[in-house]
Amino acid sequence: MEIAWWRSAVIYQVYVRSFADGNGDGTGDLAGVRARLRYLADLGVDALWFSPWYPSPMADGGYDVADYRDIDPAYGTLEQAERLIAEARDVGLRTIVDIVPNHVSDQHAWFQAALDAPPGSPARQRFWFRPGRGPGGAEPPNDWSSIFGGPAWTRTKNADGTPGEWYLHLFAPEQPDLNWTHPLVWHEHEQVLRFWFDRGAAGVRIDSAGLLAKHADLPDVDPAHAPGQHVHTDRDEVHDIYRSWRRLADGYPEPRALIGEIWLPDLERLARYLRPGELHTVFNFDFLVCPWEPDRLRASIERSLHFHDQVDAPATWVLSNHDVTRPVTRYGRADTSFAFETKRAGTASDLTLGLRRARAAALLMLALPGSAYVYQGEELGLPEVEDIAPDRIQDPMHFRSGGVDPGRDGSRVPIPWSGAAPPYGFGATGDTWLPQPTTWADLTVEAQQRDPASTLRLYRAALRIRKGEPAFGDGALTWLDAPPDVLAFRRGEDVACVVNLSAGPVALPQHEEVLLASADLDDGRLGSDAAVWLRLTTTDNGWSTR
């Protein structure tokens, strides 16, 4: 019998490098995570998603993988990973590992062999090597751009030092794209899935899942392309890969979950990845990038639920991850949406307002039908770190944009655990791999555990209630006819979530109990930018449904 735990799970993203340091070298590691498993279990999440922990030159924070069957020495050993998976399961936490099938590191054995081989050789056919255009092949094979900025092609050198072929990389040059028309690429990834599933991983998060299939002729981008016919994004052929993976995942006694990272504005196209026999869930980026505006939020929620219902898949809800600006900072800005294209250094943010909204957004997210994701530090209300010194910045998005994009390092700063100054109990004996602010003493786990009004205590209470209330998790949602600029909906028979996005306090519907509020009520009224969970008076709640 299928155990569909992913339909209502709360999944915590562990960015290992920044979670906890077990050996004092300033970099997070598996020993640090193992030492904090009780913290994660007490938080109340159901599963842990680990960002890539494989051997990597770290050209892109570990998403340039050199070996999928090992652990980077900076993090520990394969044996430690196996113990971590088992120990996490012992305290009720499943493990999801990150798979990066679109590309590998330029240090991967396959790519090194391709560089050593001549044009047209079998070793090069596992990637996208092509001659250049123009006189002497000096121009890239097509007009594709890298997602990180600049061209998506880098030219090689022949053994005699002369310019050689070009190779495709939709991300950094250190991340050559794999050719998914090659049978060895299919076989290798299926073996990697089995490798981790056999070691107890309960699922995989699939990085850049919509990019694997490319047009075989590698033509220039056609702006007027039909749906499913973009040269390298969301092509129809990619679904064959995930149908194969689903058969593999379903072959285990407890079926393994397939979770896709797919940035698509078209939710109808996104839902295609969730058809029977394909992925189990996909990240809901439409909700993540949505501004803190009532009409936009409601529309995003309704669209998400509609298209997920069409394929009988659970919606997922996420506020942040290791790539995007943290909610406390984002929600404190004049523009509360998120887009990579508009991210700029020096954008003003009211962090007090941002934290108030982020706490309300957490209760909204955790009350919605389906599963939810919490990125490490979100439960502490950490802001984005926006003053990292130029010589400490590591993210390639910053460098390939010519410094226009501030990069993603600000969301990856190590977690503060205790104490009044860096490294805040992170475990480092000196400096951490990214510098921590000197203003985080009140945001440490230690400080927030003592404060009943802290964001950590709010998350713990919310996750405890969510787990104990049958109405939450997977299921239906019924909207309530609320005042203007207020989102209100019922889950089950008598549990409601009310979110006030108006400029002033609002009265609440008749209720028997306040289960949890993101901010103190004002004479029984819910203040602006706040959320509350209620147990309604079932006979007459004062607000009609619609």
C-alpha positions in Angstrom: 0.0 0.0 0.0 1.4 3.4 -1.0 2.4 5.6 1.9 1.8 9.1 0.4 3.6 11.0 3.2 4.6 13.7 0.8 1.0 14.9 0.3 1.0 16.7 3.7 4.6 16.8 4.9 6.5 19.8 6.2 10.0 19.5 4.7 13.0 21.4 6.1 15.7 22.4 3.8 19.2 21.8 5.2 21.9 23.8 3.5 24.7 21.7 5.0 27.5 24.2 4.6 25.6 26.7 6.8 23.6 24.6 9.2 26.1 23.5 12.0 29.8 22.9 12.1 30.9 19.7 13.8 34.7 20.0 13.4 35.3 23.7 14.0 36.6 24.6 10.5 34.0 27.2 9.8 32.0 25.1 7.4 28.9 23.1 8.2 29.1 19.4 8.0 27.2 16.1 8.6 28.5 15.8 12.1 26.9 19.2 12.8 23.6 18.1 11.4 23.7 14.8 13.4 24.3 16.8 16.6 21.2 18.9 15.9 18.8 16.2 14.9 16.9 16.6 18.2 16.4 20.3 17.4 14.9 19.4 14.0 12.7 16.7 15.5 11.5 19.1 18.2 10.7 21.8 15.6 8.1 19.4 14.3 9.0 18.9 10.6 8.5 15.6 8.9 11.5 15.4 6.5 14.8 16.9 5.7 15.9 18.0 2.3 19.7 18.2 2.0 21.2 20.5 -0.6 24.0 18.8 -2.5 26.5 17.2 -0.2 28.6 15.5 -2.9 32.3 16.1 -3.8 32.4 19.5 -5.6 34.8 22.2 -6.5 32.1 24.6 -5.2 31.9 26.7 -8.3 28.1 27.0 -7.6 27.7 26.1 -4.0 27.8 22.3 -4.5 25.5 22.2 -7.5 28.5 21.4 -9.6 28.7 17.7 -8.7 31.9 15.8 -9.3 30.8 12.4 -7.9 27.2 11.4 -7.0 28.2 8.3 -5.0 30.3 10.1 -2.3 30.3 12.9 0.2 32.4 16.0 -0.1 35.3 15.7 2.5 34.4 19.1 3.8 31.1 17.6 5.0 32.2 14.2 6.1 32.1 10.7 4.7 29.6 8.4 2.9 29.4 6.3 6.1 28.4 9.4 8.1 25.7 10.2 5.5 24.3 6.6 5.9 24.3 7.0 9.6 22.6 10.4 9.4 19.8 9.0 7.2 19.2 6.2 9.7 19.4 8.4 12.8 17.1 10.9 11.3 14.5 8.1 10.6 14.9 7.0 14.2 13.6 10.4 15.4 10.8 10.5 12.8 12.5 12.4 10.0 12.7 11.2 6.4 15.6 12.2 4.2 15.4 13.8 0.7 18.7 14.1 -1.3 19.3 16.6 -4.0 19.9 15.3 -7.6 21.3 17.7 -10.3 20.6 15.9 -13.6 21.0 18.8 -16.0 24.7 19.2 -15.6 27.8 18.0 -13.7 31.0 19.6 -12.6 33.7 20.3 -15.1 35.8 18.1 -12.8 33.5 15.1 -13.2 35.3 12.1 -14.7 33.0 12.1 -17.7 33.8 15.7 -18.6 37.5 15.3 -18.0 37.4 12.4 -20.4 35.5 14.4 -22.9 38.1 17.2 -22.8 40.8 14.7 -23.5 39.0 13.1 -26.4 38.8 14.4 -30.0 35.7 16.0 -31.6 33.1 13.4 -32.4 34.3 10.9 -29.9 31.9 8.8 -27.8 33.1 10.6 -24.6 32.0 14.0 -26.0 28.6 12.7 -27.0 27.5 12.6 -23.4 27.6 16.4 -23.4 26.8 19.1 -26.0 30.1 19.8 -27.9 29.7 21.7 -31.1 31.9 23.7 -33.5 31.5 27.4 -33.4 30.0 29.7 -36.0 31.6 32.4 -38.1 35.2 32.6 -39.4 37.4 30.0 -37.6 34.4 29.0 -35.4 35.0 32.0 -33.2 31.4 32.6 -32.4 29.2 30.4 -30.1 27.1 27.7 -31.9 23.9 29.5 -31.1 22.5 32.5 -29.2 21.6 30.8 -26.0 22.3 32.7 -22.7 23.4 31.3 -19.4 20.9 31.6 -16.6 23.7 33.0 -14.6 24.4 35.7 -17.2 26.6 35.8 -20.3 26.7 33.2 -23.1 25.8 29.6 -22.5 28.8 28.3 -24.4 32.5 28.1 -23.5 35.2 27.3 -26.0 37.8 24.5 -25.4 41.4 24.2 -26.4 42.8 21.4 -28.5 45.8 19.4 -27.4 48.1 21.7 -29.4 46.7 24.8 -27.8 44.6 25.9 -30.7 40.9 26.9 -30.2 38.6 23.9 -30.2 34.9 23.1 -30.0 32.4 24.8 -27.7 30.4 23.1 -24.9 27.0 24.1 -23.6 26.4 25.2 -20.0 23.0 26.7 -19.1 24.6 27.7 -15.8 28.3 28.4 -15.0 31.1 27.3 -17.3 32.1 24.9 -14.6 28.7 23.1 -15.0 28.6 21.5 -18.5 25.1 20.3 -19.5 24.5 16.6 -20.0 23.0 15.2 -23.3 19.9 13.4 -22.2 19.5 11.8 -25.6 22.5 9.6 -24.7 21.5 6.2 -23.1 24.5 6.2 -20.7 23.2 9.5 -19.2 19.8 7.8 -18.5 21.4 4.7 -17.1 23.8 6.6 -14.9 21.1 8.6 -13.2 18.9 5.7 -12.6 21.8 4.0 -10.9 22.4 7.1 -8.8 18.8 7.1 -7.7 19.0 3.4 -6.7 22.3 4.2 -4.8 20.6 6.7 -2.5 17.2 4.9 -2.3 19.0 1.7 -1.2 20.6 3.7 1.5 17.3 4.8 2.9 16.6 8.1 1.2 12.9 8.6 1.1 13.0 10.8 -2.0 14.9 13.1 -4.3 14.6 16.8 -5.0 15.4 17.3 -8.7 17.3 20.5 -9.5 16.4 22.4 -12.7 14.0 19.6 -13.6 12.5 21.3 -16.6 15.8 21.9 -18.5 17.1 18.4 -19.3 15.7 18.0 -22.8 17.2 20.2 -25.6 16.2 20.6 -29.2 18.5 18.2 -31.0 19.6 20.8 -33.6 20.4 23.4 -31.0 18.8 26.3 -33.0 18.7 29.9 -31.9 15.9 30.8 -29.4 12.5 31.4 -31.2 10.6 33.9 -29.1 7.4 32.7 -30.7 7.9 29.1 -29.8 4.8 26.9 -29.1 4.2 25.4 -25.6 6.6 22.5 -25.1 8.8 23.6 -28.0 11.3 26.0 -26.3 14.8 25.0 -27.3 15.9 24.0 -23.8 13.1 24.6 -21.2 9.9 22.5 -20.5 10.2 20.5 -23.7 7.7 17.7 -24.0 10.4 15.0 -24.2 11.5 15.6 -20.6 8.4 13.8 -19.4 9.8 10.5 -20.7 12.7 10.8 -18.2 10.4 11.3 -15.2 8.0 8.4 -16.2 11.1 6.2 -16.1 12.2 7.5 -12.8 8.6 7.1 -11.4 8.6 3.4 -12.3 11.9 3.0 -10.5 10.7 5.0 -7.4 7.5 3.0 -7.2 9.4 -0.3 -7.2 10.4 0.2 -3.5 8.2 -1.2 -0.7 7.8 2.4 0.6 7.6 4.3 -2.7 10.2 7.1 -3.0 9.1 10.7 -3.6 10.1 12.6 -6.7 10.1 16.4 -6.2 10.8 18.7 -9.0 12.3 22.2 -9.1 10.6 23.7 -12.1 10.4 27.5 -12.6 7.4 27.9 -15.0 4.9 30.8 -14.9 2.4 28.6 -16.8 0.7 26.5 -14.0 -1.1 24.4 -16.6 2.3 23.4 -18.1 3.6 22.8 -14.6 0.8 20.5 -13.7 1.8 18.2 -16.6 4.8 17.1 -14.5 2.4 15.8 -11.9 0.3 13.6 -14.1 -0.1 10.0 -13.0 3.2 8.1 -13.4 5.4 11.2 -13.3 6.6 13.4 -10.4 4.8 13.4 -7.0 5.2 17.1 -6.3 6.8 20.2 -7.7 7.8 23.5 -6.0 5.2 26.2 -6.2 7.2 29.2 -7.2 4.1 31.1 -8.2 3.3 31.4 -4.5 6.9 32.1 -3.5 7.3 35.1 -5.8 3.9 36.5 -5.1 3.8 40.0 -3.5 2.2 40.5 -0.1 -1.0 41.7 -1.6 -4.4 40.1 -0.8 -5.8 39.8 -4.4 -2.5 38.5 -5.8 -2.1 35.9 -3.0 -5.6 34.6 -3.3 -5.3 34.3 -7.0 -2.0 32.4 -6.7 -3.6 30.0 -4.1 -6.7 29.4 -6.2 -4.6 28.9 -9.4 -2.3 26.5 -7.6 -5.1 24.4 -6.1 -7.0 24.3 -9.4 -4.2 23.0 -11.5 -3.0 20.5 -8.8 -6.6 19.2 -8.4 -6.7 18.5 -12.2 -4.0 15.9 -11.8 -4.8 14.8 -8.2 -1.5 16.0 -6.9 -0.9 17.9 -3.6 0.1 21.6 -3.9 3.3 22.7 -2.3 3.9 26.0 -0.5 7.3 27.6 0.0 8.4 31.1 1.1 12.1 30.9 0.5 15.1 28.7 -0.2 18.9 29.0 -0.7 18.4 30.9 -4.0 16.0 33.7 -3.1 15.9 36.7 -0.8 14.7 35.8 2.7 11.1 36.7 3.5 11.9 39.1 6.4 13.8 41.3 4.0 11.6 40.8 0.9 8.3 41.6 2.7 9.8 44.7 4.2 10.3 46.3 0.8 8.1 48.5 -1.4 8.1 45.7 -3.9 7.4 42.5 -1.9 7.5 40.2 -4.9 10.6 38.3 -6.0 12.4 38.1 -9.4 16.0 37.3 -10.2 15.9 39.9 -12.9 15.1 42.8 -10.5 17.3 41.8 -7.5 19.7 44.6 -6.8 22.0 45.6 -3.9 21.0 48.6 -1.8 17.2 48.1 -2.0 15.7 49.5 1.2 13.8 47.2 3.6 11.8 47.8 6.8 12.9 44.6 8.7 10.4 45.2 11.5 7.5 45.3 9.0 9.1 42.4 7.1 9.3 40.2 10.1 5.7 40.9 11.0 4.6 39.9 7.5 6.9 36.9 7.4 5.4 35.5 10.6 1.9 36.0 9.1 3.0 34.4 5.9 4.2 31.4 7.8 0.8 30.7 9.3 -0.8 31.3 5.9 1.5 28.8 4.2 1.2 26.1 6.9 -2.6 26.3 6.8 -2.9 25.7 3.1 -3.8 22.3 1.7 -0.8 20.1 0.7 2.8 20.1 1.8 5.1 22.9 2.9 8.8 23.7 2.9 10.8 25.6 5.5 14.3 26.8 4.6 16.8 26.7 7.5 16.7 30.0 9.4 13.2 30.8 8.3 12.0 29.5 11.7 14.3 32.1 13.3 13.1 35.0 11.3 16.6 35.6 9.8 16.9 38.5 7.4 18.9 38.5 4.2 22.6 39.5 4.9 23.2 42.3 2.4 26.5 43.7 3.5 28.9 40.9 2.8 32.3 42.3 1.8 33.1 42.1 -1.9 36.1 39.9 -1.2 33.9 37.4 0.7 31.2 37.0 -2.0 31.2 33.5 -3.7 28.1 33.3 -5.8 28.7 33.0 -9.6 25.4 34.9 -10.2 27.1 38.0 -8.8 30.2 37.7 -10.9 28.6 36.7 -14.2 26.2 39.6 -13.9 29.2 42.0 -13.7 28.3 42.7 -10.1 24.7 43.9 -10.9 23.1 41.0 -9.1 24.2 40.9 -5.5 24.1 37.1 -5.6 22.5 34.5 -3.3 25.1 34.4 -0.5 23.0 36.6 1.7 20.5 33.8 2.2 23.2 31.2 2.9 25.0 32.8 5.9 25.5 30.2 8.8 22.8 29.7 11.4 23.2 31.4 14.8 22.8 28.9 17.6 23.9 30.6 20.8 25.9 33.3 22.4 26.2 37.1 21.9 28.7 37.3 19.0 29.8 35.4 15.9 30.1 32.5 15.4 27.1 32.2 17.6 27.6 28.6 18.6 27.8 27.5 14.9 30.8 25.3 15.9 33.5 27.2 14.2 36.7 28.0 16.2 37.3 31.0 14.1 35.5 32.7 11.2 32.7 31.0 9.3 32.8 30.4 5.6 30.4 33.4 5.1 30.5 36.1 7.7 27.7 36.4 10.2 26.3 39.8 11.2 27.3 41.1 14.7 23.6 42.0 15.2 22.2 38.5 15.5 22.5 37.8 19.2 18.7 38.1 19.7 18.0 35.8 16.8 20.0 32.7 18.0 18.2 29.5 18.8 19.2 29.9 22.4 17.7 33.4 22.7 14.5 32.5 20.9 13.9 29.4 23.0 13.7 31.6 26.1 11.3 34.1 24.4 7.6 33.0 24.3 7.0 35.6 21.5 9.9 34.5 19.3 9.6 33.4 15.7 11.1 30.0 16.7 8.4 29.5 19.3 5.8 30.5 16.7 7.0 27.9 14.2 7.2 25.2 16.9 3.6 25.9 18.0 2.4 26.1 14.4 4.0 22.8 13.4 2.7 21.1 16.6 -0.9 22.3 15.9 -0.7 21.4 12.2 0.4 17.9 13.0 -2.4 17.4 15.6 -5.2 18.9 13.7 -6.8 16.5 11.1 -8.1 19.5 9.2 -4.6 20.6 8.2 -2.3 19.1 5.6 -3.8 17.5 2.5 -7.5 18.2 1.8 -10.0 20.9 0.8 -10.1 24.6 1.5 -13.3 26.7 1.8 -13.0 30.5 1.4 -14.9 32.7 3.9 -16.6 36.0 2.9 -14.1 38.2 4.8 -13.7 42.0 5.0 -11.7 43.8 2.2 -8.0 43.0 2.1 -8.5 40.0 4.4 -7.8 36.4 3.4 -9.9 33.9 5.3 -10.6 30.2 4.7 -11.8 27.2 6.6 -10.1 23.8 6.8 -12.3 21.0 7.7 -15.4 21.7 9.7 -14.2 24.2 12.3 -10.6 25.4 11.8 -10.0 28.7 10.1 -7.0 30.8 9.0 -7.5 34.6 8.8 -4.8 36.9 7.4 -5.2 40.6 7.6 -3.4 42.5 4.8 -5.4 45.7 5.3 -4.1 48.9 6.9 -5.9 48.5 10.2 -7.2 45.9 12.7 -10.3 43.8 11.8 -12.8 41.9 13.9 -12.7 38.1 13.8 -15.5 35.7 13.1 -17.2 34.1 16.1 -14.9 31.4 17.4 -14.4 29.1 20.4 -10.7 29.3 20.6 -7.6 31.1 19.2 -5.3 28.3 18.3 -2.3 30.5 17.3 -1.7 34.1 16.3 1.4 35.6 14.6 1.0 38.8 16.6 -1.0 39.7 19.8 -4.6 40.5 19.2 -5.8 44.1 19.9 -8.9 43.9 22.1 -9.9 40.7 20.2 -9.2 42.2 16.8 -6.5 41.1 14.4 -3.9 43.7 13.6 -2.5 44.6 10.2 -0.1 42.2 8.6 -1.0 39.4 11.0 -2.5 36.0 10.8 -4.5 33.8 13.2 -5.7 30.2 13.4 -9.2 29.8 15.0 -11.5 27.1 16.1 -14.8 28.4 14.8 -18.2 28.3 16.4 -19.6 25.7 14.0 -23.2 26.7 14.3 -22.6 30.4 13.3 -19.2 31.7 12.6 -20.3 35.2 11.8 -18.8 35.0 8.3 -20.4 33.2 5.4 -18.6 30.8 3.1 -18.2 31.3 -0.6 
